[in-house]
Amino acid sequence: MDILLVCLGNICRSPLAEGILREKLSKHGISWNVDSAGTGSWHVGAGPDKRSIKVAKEFSIDIKNLKARQFSVADFDRFDLILAMDESNFEFINRKASAGSRARVAMMLDFLYPGERKSVPDPYYGGDNGFYQIYELLDRACDALIDELVREKVHTT
Ligand code: 4NP
């Protein structure tokens, strides 16, 4: 399985989600590929926001060497599942998707809150607190995602 996590800048939410999901998959002994990207290009090549790095580090997850990149239509061919952090990221990705690719696009919190279309709030302009809040949300979202996808795999194989 190849999973891409997408936010706006690829420096706050999606690299944190990438680090958390990688860590959990590794603990479960699952070798899926996880990557992240931003819909915007402002931060391409930059490392994660220092607040995301700090929160991740407090939970023993190292994301400091990740580098931001911009989402591209080529990602539709490379990933089985593309998860948007918020409604605006979701719409951006969907506008670029062919009819056949659209089924692979969902929201990060869909597994935790099915049918509610909830967003991971953008913490960029807030203080450290917002980063702790999104960590907690992403941590639970990744558990829900793994539960659901592993169950699906068991039923389809
Ligand atoms: P992210 O947060 O989408 O979670 O990486 C943001 C990062 C940068 C900006 C906005 C949100 N920005 O406006 O530069």
Boltz pocket constraint, residues with backbone or C-beta under 6 A from the ligand:
constraints:
  - pocket:
      binder: B
      contacts: [[A, 7], [A, 8], [A, 9], [A, 10], [A, 11], [A, 12], [A, 13], [A, 14], [A, 38], [A, 42], [A, 122], [A, 123], [A, 124]]
      max_distance: 6.0
